[in-house]
Amino acid sequence: MTDISTKPVADLTAAEAEAELARLAEEIAGHDRRYYQQDDPLVSDAAYDELRRRNLAIEALFPNLKRADSPSERVGAAPVGRFGKVVHKVPMLSLDNAFADDDVIEFLARVRRFLRLAADAPLAITAEPKIDGLSCSIRYENGRLVTAATRGDGYEGENVTQNIRMVPDVPDTLPKDAPEVVEVRGEIFMLHEDFQALNRRLAEDGLKTIANPRSGAAGSLRQIDAAVTASRPLHFFAYTWGEMSALPAETQSGMVKLFAAWGFPVNPRMRVCRTVGEALEFYREEEAGRATLGYDIDGVVYKVDRLDLQARLGFVSRSPRWAIAHKFAAEQAQTFLRGIDIQVGRTGSLTPVARLEPITVGGVVVTNATLHNEDYIKGIGSDGEPIREGKDLRIGDTVTVQRAGDVIPQIVDVDLARRPADARPYVFPTVCPVCGSHAVRDINPKTGRPDAVRRCTGGLICAAQVVEKLKHFCSRNAFDIEGLGDKQIDAFHAEGLITSPADIFTLKARDAAAAEGSRLIDREGYGEVSVRNLFAAIDARRSIPLHRFIYALGIRHIGETNARLLARSYGTYEAIEAALVAAAKGDADALDDLDAINGIGETVAQALVDFYGEEHNLAAVHALLAEITVEPAEAVASSSPVSGKTVVFTGALERMTRDEAKAMAERLGAKVAGSVSKKTDILVAGPGAGSKLKEAGKHGVTVIDEAGWFDLIGG
């Protein structure tokens, strides 16, 4: 058997690449939720970064298969519900990663290509340590602090305004010469000595200690009681900005100097580099001296210094083109593999998880590691190619684990000399450990090969899948129902109280009609206040934004990013359902409209068609809609002449690269599509335009050249 999850990217077929992108999207989204929402990650930074690298490599080789919910299109995770929400006026994006000198060299070469700069043209970049803490955005209006928010999912964060006021490094007011609106962004972190002192106090008080300084900083800022935050030794470094009513400097380094003048701490180690050699020399200095800094860093961040060049470079959906994070190497240690547990996901996937003898790696105690799938355990890669030199994993083995940063590791090697004599090869289950149904590796009809993941065939009779779908529905990125956590859903499902999403919203009425002695208030652990709070939390979610509703449905391959994409493309749920039901019935126009959405690949489109082609799915959705209201997607807030319009670029462009053109259109509020349909508003056609120009003529689409585009937008 082969395992596409370990198969070299260059050897993947198109069908294998599509399946692998689907797996990566699901796995990375789960890791994001653990890291950003729960401060409790399950894999190491190295393992996580490797997943993202593989995803990017596949997308580069198969650009037409890029998914709308691709991890390369997403940052962070939705904010936690116990805090109010703050919408970021300017999204808080993440950074792409570099892992080797060659990656940094290619980054700068890519910048030069995008800007059409000669190899010898000046290009200054800033270099600064990458602080391992909690990102925060602090907004000032007329010189006074008004709001502070965490990154959240990059679009919405948690409101931590009162808590940020407790951090001594953050000024309450700005000088009179500061712009009217200022959003200063940076990192909340703990010094090593402060973290150790805090853990000593917690231990003395009989309380749970904290795993690492980053978790300490994140947990301290996200306290319900701001007095607790005030008691914690938090620090802040400012290094970037969000919305600004005016930019009072022309360079990145100039802006950071202004932050310092306004009273913000900035990292004194930041340096302006004129060559790639200077940047790499700085990286090596920081890596060698990181242990002496007194706070955690996990790499170096490089940014193009000139702000006009940053503006030209723009963004991809997840990260800026003008910055990159150069990550440090991983740390390793040895421990024992004590067991292998099998978890069943909402799509029926059987995922093995290693239980490790607790081991401290770089100051963090780790106990688990994801093992991906059964072939990974066997040490088998694609077409029989070995991984870990072909060494399988057995319970009792001494294994080498690796981490980079502050999270749980991956297994990278096995010490066969220390393998117990009675250790036996691990036998992966062929039946579901939850419902007893057969667990199979489906044969891909296009390749004739088995899928990497074994899945339970139980479907709706498998409690794990039903329960996991309900947990997904109530999760923070979806309906975000306070009080309906994993334990509550497990219990309510076991008792038959909640078996479908609609049951959540009829629970209050059913409970009121229940016989004496069988109501929620009669159950252990439920008093009058807790029951009232639960019903209030459910009622508070009877109205939900369209993109959250689509994500909550748990359609396979439909993540947060493409849920937003569908919401923006169709506007209302009624329009989405009408279009997708029509597509499921073979309506050619509906299928064309779906295919024209930039970022929707064949796999995502097929998943939508499959879901809306099943009557029982529609019945479940309609039962839910009888209890709730789905809010239409917000209109694009922009006064530009192309705001809300669908634009397609084709042919050769002379004043801008294709990427620069797309970035420009999206900044102006336009939707950029990959193909022409009757819903296309504008086709920008350069020399050499071919089939798209003919399609535009057929559909009566407005066609302009590159000069016409700049005339239209006032450029």
DRENSE-563872 format. One record per residue (C-alpha): residue in one letter; x, y, z; residue number from 1. Coordinates in steps of 0.02 Angstrom, whole numbers, plus 50000, padded with zeros to 5 digits. Example, Ala and Ser with C-alpha at 12.3 -4.5 7.8 and 13.67 -1.06 7.14 Angstrom:
% DRENSE-563872
REC aa    xx    yy    zz   i
REC  A 50615 49775 50390   1
REC  S 50684 49947 50357   2
END
This chain:
% DRENSE-563872
REC aa    xx    yy    zz   i
REC  M 50000 50000 50000   1
REC  T 50055 50179 49969   2
REC  D 50032 50334 50074   3
REC  I 50012 50497 49981   4
REC  S 50041 50595 50143   5
REC  T 50225 50547 50133   6
REC  K 50242 50537 49945   7
REC  P 50361 50668 49870   8
REC  V 50261 50813 49799   9
REC  A 50347 50797 49631  10
REC  D 50282 50617 49616  11
REC  L 50099 50656 49653  12
REC  T 49968 50634 49518  13
REC  A 49834 50767 49502  14
REC  A 49707 50656 49590  15
REC  E 49828 50619 49732  16
REC  A 49870 50803 49748  17
REC  E 49686 50847 49762  18
REC  A 49659 50717 49899  19
REC  E 49815 50772 49992  20
REC  L 49763 50956 49988  21
REC  A 49596 50905 50064  22
REC  R 49682 50809 50204  23
REC  L 49803 50950 50240  24
REC  A 49665 51081 50247  25
REC  E 49569 50981 50376  26
REC  E 49720 50937 50483  27
REC  I 49795 51112 50485  28
REC  A 49626 51191 50529  29
REC  G 49617 51077 50681  30
REC  H 49791 51127 50736  31
REC  D 49747 51312 50715  32
REC  R 49598 51293 50831  33
REC  R 49704 51210 50965  34
REC  Y 49842 51342 50953  35
REC  Y 49746 51505 50933  36
REC  Q 49588 51469 51033  37
REC  Q 49639 51346 51169  38
REC  D 49824 51387 51196  39
REC  D 49845 51198 51195  40
REC  P 49927 51140 51032  41
REC  L 49945 50956 50987  42
REC  V 50093 50960 50868  43
REC  S 50262 51043 50864  44
REC  D 50298 51203 50769  45
REC  A 50411 51099 50658  46
REC  A 50273 50974 50619  47
REC  Y 50147 51113 50589  48
REC  D 50266 51209 50477  49
REC  E 50303 51050 50379  50
REC  L 50116 51028 50345  51
REC  R 50104 51206 50281  52
REC  R 50261 51185 50174  53
REC  R 50191 51029 50095  54
REC  N 50025 51116 50060  55
REC  L 50114 51262 49976  56
REC  A 50225 51147 49873  57
REC  I 50074 51050 49807  58
REC  E 49983 51213 49765  59
REC  A 50135 51275 49671  60
REC  L 50141 51116 49567  61
REC  F 49951 51105 49543  62
REC  P 49888 51286 49552  63
REC  N 49720 51239 49476  64
REC  L 49686 51125 49625  65
REC  K 49708 51260 49758  66
REC  R 49562 51248 49879  67
REC  A 49456 51393 49938  68
REC  D 49487 51334 50118  69
REC  S 49673 51315 50087  70
REC  P 49783 51347 50240  71
REC  S 49879 51469 50130  72
REC  E 49718 51573 50127  73
REC  R 49690 51573 50314  74
REC  V 49767 51642 50472  75
REC  G 49732 51599 50654  76
REC  A 49562 51542 50716  77
REC  A 49398 51625 50767  78
REC  P 49399 51720 50932  79
REC  V 49340 51637 51093  80
REC  G 49159 51674 51138  81
REC  R 49182 51728 51319  82
REC  F 49252 51896 51260  83
REC  G 49165 52023 51151  84
REC  K 49217 52028 50969  85
REC  V 49317 52166 50884  86
REC  V 49320 52174 50694  87
REC  H 49493 52221 50631  88
REC  K 49480 52369 50513  89
REC  V 49638 52303 50430  90
REC  P 49655 52112 50441  91
REC  M 49792 52044 50556  92
REC  L 49882 51927 50439  93
REC  S 50013 51797 50474  94
REC  L 50182 51778 50390  95
REC  D 50250 51650 50268  96
REC  N 50397 51550 50336  97
REC  A 50575 51521 50278  98
REC  F 50672 51374 50346  99
REC  A 50838 51389 50255 100
REC  D 50952 51523 50185 101
REC  D 50894 51479 50010 102
REC  D 50714 51518 50060 103
REC  V 50767 51694 50111 104
REC  I 50867 51718 49951 105
REC  E 50714 51663 49851 106
REC  F 50600 51779 49951 107
REC  L 50705 51931 49904 108
REC  A 50719 51872 49724 109
REC  R 50530 51852 49719 110
REC  V 50508 52030 49785 111
REC  R 50624 52095 49649 112
REC  R 50530 51998 49514 113
REC  F 50362 52064 49574 114
REC  L 50425 52243 49576 115
REC  R 50530 52219 49419 116
REC  L 50686 52279 49511 117
REC  A 50857 52244 49439 118
REC  A 50971 52129 49538 119
REC  D 51084 52275 49583 120
REC  A 50944 52398 49627 121
REC  P 50942 52451 49812 122
REC  L 50820 52353 49920 123
REC  A 50832 52383 50107 124
REC  I 50746 52265 50227 125
REC  T 50722 52268 50415 126
REC  A 50771 52118 50520 127
REC  E 50705 52090 50696 128
REC  P 50685 51945 50819 129
REC  K 50519 51853 50803 130
REC  I 50443 51862 50977 131
REC  D 50352 51704 51033 132
REC  G 50201 51782 51118 133
REC  L 50021 51837 51088 134
REC  S 49984 51961 50947 135
REC  C 49881 52112 50998 136
REC  S 49812 52265 50908 137
REC  I 49787 52425 51010 138
REC  R 49680 52565 50938 139
REC  Y 49693 52749 50982 140
REC  E 49573 52887 50928 141
REC  N 49619 53068 50955 142
REC  G 49765 53009 51058 143
REC  R 49667 52901 51181 144
REC  L 49666 52710 51194 145
REC  V 49491 52651 51146 146
REC  T 49503 52464 51105 147
REC  A 49625 52319 51107 148
REC  A 49601 52150 51024 149
REC  T 49690 51986 50997 150
REC  R 49724 51920 50822 151
REC  G 49579 51795 50826 152
REC  D 49550 51730 50650 153
REC  G 49633 51883 50573 154
REC  Y 49466 51968 50540 155
REC  E 49388 51966 50714 156
REC  G 49480 51960 50880 157
REC  E 49438 51955 51065 158
REC  N 49406 52120 51151 159
REC  V 49542 52133 51286 160
REC  T 49533 52322 51309 161
REC  Q 49520 52323 51498 162
REC  N 49658 52195 51513 163
REC  I 49780 52285 51399 164
REC  R 49762 52438 51511 165
REC  M 49842 52331 51647 166
REC  V 50003 52309 51547 167
REC  P 50128 52443 51602 168
REC  D 50217 52446 51433 169
REC  V 50059 52506 51343 170
REC  P 50026 52695 51353 171
REC  D 49848 52758 51384 172
REC  T 49875 52913 51278 173
REC  L 49982 52966 51129 174
REC  P 50069 53133 51097 175
REC  K 49966 53272 51018 176
REC  D 50059 53256 50852 177
REC  A 50003 53075 50828 178
REC  P 49876 53043 50688 179
REC  E 49690 53048 50732 180
REC  V 49673 52858 50713 181
REC  V 49817 52745 50761 182
REC  E 49819 52555 50777 183
REC  V 49983 52495 50850 184
REC  R 50014 52308 50839 185
REC  G 50141 52201 50926 186
REC  E 50172 52054 51041 187
REC  I 50126 52024 51223 188
REC  F 50258 51914 51306 189
REC  M 50335 51858 51472 190
REC  L 50516 51864 51524 191
REC  H 50589 51696 51575 192
REC  E 50623 51751 51754 193
REC  D 50446 51818 51774 194
REC  F 50372 51659 51704 195
REC  Q 50471 51550 51823 196
REC  A 50421 51659 51971 197
REC  L 50237 51649 51920 198
REC  N 50245 51459 51911 199
REC  R 50324 51452 52083 200
REC  R 50180 51556 52155 201
REC  L 50050 51447 52069 202
REC  A 50131 51289 52135 203
REC  E 50139 51359 52311 204
REC  D 49953 51399 52301 205
REC  G 49914 51223 52243 206
REC  L 49862 51284 52070 207
REC  K 49905 51213 51899 208
REC  T 50068 51279 51829 209
REC  I 50086 51347 51653 210
REC  A 50177 51252 51515 211
REC  N 50280 51394 51440 212
REC  P 50299 51583 51431 213
REC  R 50189 51602 51276 214
REC  S 50043 51511 51359 215
REC  G 50075 51616 51514 216
REC  A 50064 51778 51416 217
REC  A 49910 51722 51317 218
REC  G 49818 51657 51470 219
REC  S 49861 51811 51573 220
REC  L 49795 51934 51443 221
REC  R 49637 51832 51414 222
REC  Q 49575 51837 51594 223
REC  I 49393 51878 51631 224
REC  D 49452 51974 51784 225
REC  A 49570 52114 51731 226
REC  A 49641 52115 51907 227
REC  V 49720 51946 51871 228
REC  T 49801 52020 51715 229
REC  A 49865 52164 51820 230
REC  S 49949 52040 51938 231
REC  R 50044 51955 51796 232
REC  P 50213 52022 51733 233
REC  L 50171 52056 51550 234
REC  H 50276 52152 51423 235
REC  F 50243 52222 51249 236
REC  F 50348 52256 51095 237
REC  A 50272 52364 50956 238
REC  Y 50325 52324 50778 239
REC  T 50184 52358 50654 240
REC  W 50016 52443 50632 241
REC  G 49838 52420 50570 242
REC  E 49724 52565 50523 243
REC  M 49811 52734 50521 244
REC  S 49727 52897 50470 245
REC  A 49899 52954 50411 246
REC  L 50069 52873 50392 247
REC  P 50196 52993 50468 248
REC  A 50349 52899 50403 249
REC  E 50404 52827 50236 250
REC  T 50488 52667 50299 251
REC  Q 50456 52520 50414 252
REC  S 50606 52570 50520 253
REC  G 50545 52749 50527 254
REC  M 50374 52695 50592 255
REC  V 50454 52589 50728 256
REC  K 50559 52739 50783 257
REC  L 50397 52840 50795 258
REC  F 50319 52705 50905 259
REC  A 50466 52724 51023 260
REC  A 50444 52913 51023 261
REC  W 50260 52888 51066 262
REC  G 50306 52786 51220 263
REC  F 50296 52606 51157 264
REC  P 50436 52482 51192 265
REC  V 50516 52425 51029 266
REC  N 50647 52291 51006 267
REC  P 50818 52375 51009 268
REC  R 50892 52229 50912 269
REC  M 50799 52276 50752 270
REC  R 50920 52314 50609 271
REC  V 50907 52382 50432 272
REC  C 51000 52267 50310 273
REC  R 51055 52317 50135 274
REC  T 51100 52144 50069 275
REC  V 51042 51965 50093 276
REC  G 51211 51928 50170 277
REC  E 51182 52058 50306 278
REC  A 51009 51984 50341 279
REC  L 51075 51806 50357 280
REC  E 51217 51864 50468 281
REC  F 51088 51944 50584 282
REC  Y 50990 51781 50586 283
REC  R 51142 51682 50639 284
REC  E 51183 51807 50776 285
REC  E 51006 51795 50846 286
REC  E 51003 51605 50838 287
REC  A 51170 51593 50931 288
REC  G 51119 51719 51063 289
REC  R 50935 51677 51088 290
REC  A 50967 51594 51257 291
REC  T 51036 51756 51328 292
REC  L 50890 51869 51280 293
REC  G 50781 51829 51431 294
REC  Y 50625 51801 51323 295
REC  D 50575 51675 51191 296
REC  I 50603 51703 51005 297
REC  D 50577 51572 50870 298
REC  G 50656 51656 50721 299
REC  V 50690 51820 50632 300
REC  V 50566 51926 50532 301
REC  Y 50621 52016 50374 302
REC  K 50517 52159 50299 303
REC  V 50541 52271 50148 304
REC  D 50584 52439 50226 305
REC  R 50504 52562 50104 306
REC  L 50317 52580 50132 307
REC  D 50281 52626 49951 308
REC  L 50357 52461 49897 309
REC  Q 50255 52370 50030 310
REC  A 50098 52448 49957 311
REC  R 50144 52391 49782 312
REC  L 50184 52215 49841 313
REC  G 50019 52199 49933 314
REC  F 49955 52037 50007 315
REC  V 49904 51862 49969 316
REC  S 49752 51811 50070 317
REC  R 49850 51745 50219 318
REC  S 50009 51848 50221 319
REC  P 50099 52002 50153 320
REC  R 50215 51981 50004 321
REC  W 50338 52102 50081 322
REC  A 50381 52003 50240 323
REC  I 50437 51829 50291 324
REC  A 50483 51739 50452 325
REC  H 50648 51643 50453 326
REC  K 50618 51505 50583 327
REC  F 50750 51427 50695 328
REC  A 50792 51242 50689 329
REC  A 50696 51115 50792 330
REC  E 50744 51041 50961 331
REC  Q 50748 50853 50995 332
REC  A 50741 50731 51142 333
REC  Q 50710 50544 51172 334
REC  T 50563 50465 51264 335
REC  F 50457 50306 51265 336
REC  L 50305 50268 51157 337
REC  R 50181 50207 51288 338
REC  G 50029 50179 51178 339
REC  I 49934 50221 51020 340
REC  D 49756 50287 51031 341
REC  I 49634 50297 50886 342
REC  Q 49523 50451 50870 343
REC  V 49371 50454 50755 344
REC  G 49336 50621 50671 345
REC  R 49174 50694 50604 346
REC  T 49213 50630 50428 347
REC  G 49244 50455 50498 348
REC  S 49434 50467 50485 349
REC  L 49531 50355 50604 350
REC  T 49680 50455 50666 351
REC  P 49816 50373 50771 352
REC  V 49890 50475 50914 353
REC  A 50050 50426 51005 354
REC  R 50046 50425 51196 355
REC  L 50221 50471 51254 356
REC  E 50308 50456 51421 357
REC  P 50307 50640 51474 358
REC  I 50469 50723 51421 359
REC  T 50534 50900 51435 360
REC  V 50597 50969 51269 361
REC  G 50664 51146 51275 362
REC  G 50574 51179 51440 363
REC  V 50404 51111 51387 364
REC  V 50327 50947 51445 365
REC  V 50253 50849 51299 366
REC  T 50145 50691 51305 367
REC  N 50067 50663 51133 368
REC  A 50109 50664 50948 369
REC  T 50001 50643 50793 370
REC  L 50047 50487 50691 371
REC  H 49947 50536 50535 372
REC  N 49892 50363 50473 373
REC  E 49932 50177 50477 374
REC  D 50066 50178 50343 375
REC  Y 50158 50315 50438 376
REC  I 50165 50198 50588 377
REC  K 50235 50060 50477 378
REC  G 50374 50171 50411 379
REC  I 50308 50153 50234 380
REC  G 50298 50294 50110 381
REC  S 50239 50309 49932 382
REC  D 50262 50156 49820 383
REC  G 50352 50066 49961 384
REC  E 50475 50209 49988 385
REC  P 50534 50207 50170 386
REC  I 50517 50345 50297 387
REC  R 50624 50347 50454 388
REC  E 50736 50228 50355 389
REC  G 50591 50105 50353 390
REC  K 50580 50089 50543 391
REC  D 50404 50054 50606 392
REC  L 50337 50119 50772 393
REC  R 50296 49995 50911 394
REC  I 50227 50018 51085 395
REC  G 50375 50018 51205 396
REC  D 50496 50094 51079 397
REC  T 50621 50228 51124 398
REC  V 50583 50369 51002 399
REC  T 50661 50536 50958 400
REC  V 50538 50679 50966 401
REC  Q 50562 50850 50892 402
REC  R 50492 51021 50929 403
REC  A 50524 51199 50875 404
REC  G 50447 51330 50987 405
REC  D 50333 51284 51130 406
REC  V 50221 51144 51073 407
REC  I 50198 50956 51061 408
REC  P 50323 50862 50951 409
REC  Q 50327 50742 50807 410
REC  I 50416 50574 50808 411
REC  V 50566 50581 50692 412
REC  D 50664 50423 50733 413
REC  V 50664 50255 50826 414
REC  D 50811 50178 50922 415
REC  L 50803 49995 50867 416
REC  A 50945 49947 50986 417
REC  R 50830 49989 51132 418
REC  R 50673 49904 51063 419
REC  P 50598 49781 51191 420
REC  A 50612 49598 51141 421
REC  D 50423 49574 51157 422
REC  A 50377 49728 51054 423
REC  R 50258 49680 50913 424
REC  P 50211 49773 50754 425
REC  Y 50060 49884 50783 426
REC  V 49901 49816 50704 427
REC  F 49790 49957 50643 428
REC  P 49605 49925 50677 429
REC  T 49494 49877 50531 430
REC  V 49336 49912 50629 431
REC  C 49283 50076 50707 432
REC  P 49326 50079 50893 433
REC  V 49166 50178 50926 434
REC  C 49027 50092 50829 435
REC  G 49107 49929 50769 436
REC  S 49075 49965 50584 437
REC  H 49204 49918 50455 438
REC  A 49344 50045 50435 439
REC  V 49410 50048 50257 440
REC  R 49533 50138 50146 441
REC  D 49430 50186 49995 442
REC  I 49503 50155 49824 443
REC  N 49525 50315 49726 444
REC  P 49433 50282 49561 445
REC  K 49552 50395 49465 446
REC  T 49713 50312 49524 447
REC  G 49657 50140 49580 448
REC  R 49756 50165 49741 449
REC  P 49695 50164 49921 450
REC  D 49672 50329 50012 451
REC  A 49795 50372 50149 452
REC  V 49660 50382 50283 453
REC  R 49554 50236 50345 454
REC  R 49374 50288 50376 455
REC  C 49228 50217 50473 456
REC  T 49084 50165 50359 457
REC  G 48955 50188 50497 458
REC  G 48902 50363 50444 459
REC  L 48751 50420 50544 460
REC  I 48750 50263 50650 461
REC  C 48924 50304 50713 462
REC  A 48904 50405 50872 463
REC  A 49078 50476 50854 464
REC  Q 49040 50552 50685 465
REC  V 48871 50622 50737 466
REC  V 48942 50690 50899 467
REC  E 49093 50765 50812 468
REC  K 48981 50851 50685 469
REC  L 48879 50925 50829 470
REC  K 49038 50982 50914 471
REC  H 49093 51063 50751 472
REC  F 48923 51148 50737 473
REC  C 48940 51223 50912 474
REC  S 49125 51266 50895 475
REC  R 49192 51442 50909 476
REC  N 49218 51462 50722 477
REC  A 49038 51409 50689 478
REC  F 48888 51445 50804 479
REC  D 48999 51472 50956 480
REC  I 48870 51419 51085 481
REC  E 48933 51453 51261 482
REC  G 48894 51309 51378 483
REC  L 48881 51176 51241 484
REC  G 49057 51111 51251 485
REC  D 49120 50938 51208 486
REC  K 49069 50859 51373 487
REC  Q 48893 50930 51366 488
REC  I 48867 50873 51186 489
REC  D 48930 50699 51229 490
REC  A 48806 50687 51373 491
REC  F 48657 50762 51282 492
REC  H 48684 50650 51131 493
REC  A 48700 50495 51241 494
REC  E 48532 50538 51320 495
REC  G 48450 50572 51152 496
REC  L 48419 50756 51190 497
REC  I 48521 50822 51043 498
REC  T 48545 50716 50888 499
REC  S 48540 50853 50755 500
REC  P 48579 51040 50748 501
REC  A 48394 51087 50750 502
REC  D 48375 50993 50915 503
REC  I 48487 51123 50998 504
REC  F 48361 51260 50963 505
REC  T 48208 51158 51013 506
REC  L 48288 51099 51176 507
REC  K 48212 51239 51281 508
REC  A 48034 51204 51223 509
REC  R 48055 51016 51241 510
REC  D 48128 51038 51414 511
REC  A 47981 51146 51469 512
REC  A 47860 51010 51411 513
REC  A 47957 50868 51493 514
REC  A 47884 50773 51638 515
REC  E 47930 50819 51816 516
REC  G 48095 50740 51863 517
REC  S 48163 50727 51685 518
REC  R 48201 50910 51649 519
REC  L 48377 50979 51637 520
REC  I 48362 51059 51808 521
REC  D 48335 50886 51881 522
REC  R 48503 50823 51817 523
REC  E 48659 50821 51922 524
REC  G 48767 50972 51889 525
REC  Y 48624 51080 51824 526
REC  G 48546 51213 51933 527
REC  E 48421 51349 51891 528
REC  V 48558 51474 51845 529
REC  S 48657 51355 51734 530
REC  V 48502 51300 51640 531
REC  R 48447 51480 51615 532
REC  N 48620 51527 51554 533
REC  L 48624 51382 51431 534
REC  F 48457 51427 51354 535
REC  A 48509 51611 51346 536
REC  A 48669 51562 51255 537
REC  I 48570 51458 51130 538
REC  D 48445 51598 51101 539
REC  A 48588 51720 51074 540
REC  R 48640 51617 50922 541
REC  R 48470 51616 50836 542
REC  S 48543 51744 50717 543
REC  I 48710 51705 50634 544
REC  P 48818 51777 50493 545
REC  L 48806 51684 50330 546
REC  H 48989 51627 50323 547
REC  R 48979 51552 50497 548
REC  F 48819 51460 50453 549
REC  I 48897 51383 50298 550
REC  Y 49051 51330 50396 551
REC  A 48943 51258 50536 552
REC  L 48854 51138 50418 553
REC  G 49012 51032 50418 554
REC  I 49015 51000 50231 555
REC  R 49172 50904 50190 556
REC  H 49313 51015 50123 557
REC  I 49217 51175 50169 558
REC  G 49324 51271 50291 559
REC  E 49315 51448 50358 560
REC  T 49397 51531 50209 561
REC  N 49289 51457 50074 562
REC  A 49135 51480 50182 563
REC  R 49175 51667 50177 564
REC  L 49206 51652 49990 565
REC  L 49037 51572 49958 566
REC  A 48950 51700 50068 567
REC  R 49030 51844 49975 568
REC  S 48997 51767 49805 569
REC  Y 48812 51729 49830 570
REC  G 48761 51855 49963 571
REC  T 48619 51759 50048 572
REC  Y 48590 51581 50103 573
REC  E 48437 51569 49991 574
REC  A 48545 51610 49841 575
REC  I 48676 51483 49892 576
REC  E 48551 51342 49914 577
REC  A 48458 51382 49753 578
REC  A 48621 51384 49654 579
REC  L 48693 51226 49731 580
REC  V 48532 51126 49720 581
REC  A 48523 51176 49537 582
REC  A 48705 51126 49514 583
REC  A 48670 50959 49598 584
REC  K 48531 50930 49471 585
REC  G 48651 50964 49327 586
REC  D 48606 51145 49286 587
REC  A 48749 51201 49174 588
REC  D 48736 51386 49217 589
REC  A 48739 51351 49403 590
REC  L 48891 51240 49382 591
REC  D 48978 51373 49277 592
REC  D 48944 51505 49411 593
REC  L 49016 51390 49544 594
REC  D 49171 51352 49439 595
REC  A 49198 51538 49405 596
REC  I 49225 51577 49590 597
REC  N 49411 51607 49607 598
REC  G 49477 51477 49730 599
REC  I 49340 51347 49713 600
REC  G 49422 51190 49646 601
REC  E 49347 51029 49582 602
REC  T 49353 50943 49752 603
REC  V 49263 51085 49843 604
REC  A 49133 51102 49705 605
REC  Q 49099 50915 49707 606
REC  A 49079 50917 49897 607
REC  L 48949 51055 49884 608
REC  V 48857 50967 49744 609
REC  D 48858 50804 49842 610
REC  F 48791 50886 49999 611
REC  Y 48651 50982 49913 612
REC  G 48605 50831 49808 613
REC  E 48550 50734 49963 614
REC  E 48371 50761 50021 615
REC  H 48410 50714 50201 616
REC  N 48540 50853 50209 617
REC  L 48415 50981 50144 618
REC  A 48285 50920 50268 619
REC  A 48408 50942 50412 620
REC  V 48455 51117 50353 621
REC  H 48273 51169 50331 622
REC  A 48230 51106 50505 623
REC  L 48372 51214 50570 624
REC  L 48318 51366 50468 625
REC  A 48145 51354 50548 626
REC  E 48229 51398 50713 627
REC  I 48359 51528 50664 628
REC  T 48395 51677 50551 629
REC  V 48545 51681 50434 630
REC  E 48610 51857 50407 631
REC  P 48657 51906 50228 632
REC  A 48840 51936 50189 633
REC  E 48897 52113 50221 634
REC  A 48920 52221 50068 635
REC  V 49098 52271 50029 636
REC  A 49126 52437 50118 637
REC  S 49216 52534 49982 638
REC  S 49179 52683 49872 639
REC  S 49293 52629 49730 640
REC  P 49217 52612 49556 641
REC  V 49251 52424 49554 642
REC  S 49187 52386 49730 643
REC  G 49082 52228 49727 644
REC  K 49114 52196 49543 645
REC  T 49185 52034 49473 646
REC  V 49345 52063 49375 647
REC  V 49447 51945 49267 648
REC  F 49624 51981 49203 649
REC  T 49690 51900 49045 650
REC  G 49832 51922 48921 651
REC  A 49998 52009 48950 652
REC  L 50004 52158 49069 653
REC  E 50140 52289 49049 654
REC  R 50122 52411 49195 655
REC  M 50095 52278 49328 656
REC  T 50118 52093 49353 657
REC  R 49966 51979 49357 658
REC  D 49984 51954 49545 659
REC  E 49999 52141 49572 660
REC  A 49842 52170 49468 661
REC  K 49741 52045 49569 662
REC  A 49803 52117 49733 663
REC  M 49758 52292 49676 664
REC  A 49581 52240 49625 665
REC  E 49550 52152 49790 666
REC  R 49611 52304 49889 667
REC  L 49481 52407 49795 668
REC  G 49341 52287 49847 669
REC  A 49325 52189 49684 670
REC  K 49303 52002 49668 671
REC  V 49438 51925 49558 672
REC  A 49379 51773 49460 673
REC  G 49482 51649 49362 674
REC  S 49361 51626 49217 675
REC  V 49231 51728 49123 676
REC  S 49045 51696 49148 677
REC  K 48885 51794 49129 678
REC  K 48913 51862 49305 679
REC  T 49081 51940 49259 680
REC  D 49073 52130 49258 681
REC  I 49243 52179 49187 682
REC  L 49375 52089 49084 683
REC  V 49544 52176 49084 684
REC  A 49626 52110 48925 685
REC  G 49808 52135 48882 686
REC  P 49897 52086 48722 687
REC  G 49878 51902 48681 688
REC  A 49706 51883 48760 689
REC  G 49623 51727 48691 690
REC  S 49474 51620 48743 691
REC  K 49423 51732 48888 692
REC  L 49403 51877 48768 693
REC  K 49287 51772 48661 694
REC  E 49187 51720 48814 695
REC  A 49169 51902 48865 696
REC  G 49097 51943 48696 697
REC  K 48973 51800 48710 698
REC  H 48911 51860 48880 699
REC  G 48914 52047 48845 700
REC  V 49050 52080 48975 701
REC  T 49133 52252 48977 702
REC  V 49309 52236 48906 703
REC  I 49446 52363 48941 704
REC  D 49634 52364 48918 705
REC  E 49765 52399 49050 706
REC  A 49760 52587 49021 707
REC  G 49571 52583 49036 708
REC  W 49588 52492 49202 709
REC  F 49699 52630 49273 710
REC  D 49580 52763 49204 711
REC  L 49434 52674 49288 712
REC  I 49514 52663 49460 713
REC  G 49596 52833 49450 714
REC  G 49773 52762 49449 715
END
